[in-house]
Amino acid sequence: GDSVTQMEGPVTLSEEAFLTINCTYTATGYPSLFWYVQYPGEGLQLLLKATKADDKGSNKGFEATYRKETTSFHLEKGSVQVSDSAVYFCALSASNTGNQFYFGTGTSLTVIP
Amino acid sequence: DAGVTQSPTHLIKTRGQHVTLRCSPISGHKSVSWYQQVLGQGPQFIFQYYEKEERGRGNFPDRFSARQFPNYSSELNVNALLLGDSALYLCASSLAAESSYNEQFFGPGTRLTVL
């Protein structure tokens, strides 16, 4: 079945460091891929998305490229800030399952000044 | 515009009891999905409803049920509560049910604790 495997955390970085959070997926259809962020005590917010192979999603300095050949959608940011501290979830939605989302287990990021 | 709203915010129940959680989608959104998020894990899909009909069901026991009303709001019901049902229950709305392109907008969740 469809699934998402996400890099284990927690991740601790110094401010202005480079961030990569790995995400790979398994899907039988043609999925759309998403990164959601969850700040402490809040619900999930969409960070970025890509709906087809080679698409790059970007938002707030974060980027992820839909790589069909490696079934990956790694999240990157060139220079993290303290305010980026949160839990990040990779997710997919496959066309053959309507709009049902499959989430990874989440990666906790802490950025220290 | 208001986002997805959920009530109550927190809830404490004892084993064997029943609970009803409520969700109001973003105005204009006709699809509502429910997810269970256990502490330290990603959300797990429970149900999707579109135009008052069930469109998808995750791997949850029959103790879990849901419905959608004519105004597109939704209720999630859980009977015979178990300790393992303690989780954050998230509601998400989207414009349509069929397309995988549509992002889902999540509410703040209801924190259920079963004692």
Interface residues (C-beta under 8 A of the other chain):
Chain A: V4 Q6 G29 Y30 P31 S32 F34 Y36 E42 G43 L44 Q45 L46 K49 T51 F89 A91 S93 A94 S95 T97 G98 N99 Q100 F101 Y102 F103 G104 T105 G106
Chain B: V4 S31 S33 Y35 G40 Q41 G42 P43 Q44 F45 Q48 R55 G56 G58 L90 A92 S94 A96 A97 E98 S99 S100 Y101 N102 E103 Q104 F105 F106 G107 P108 G109
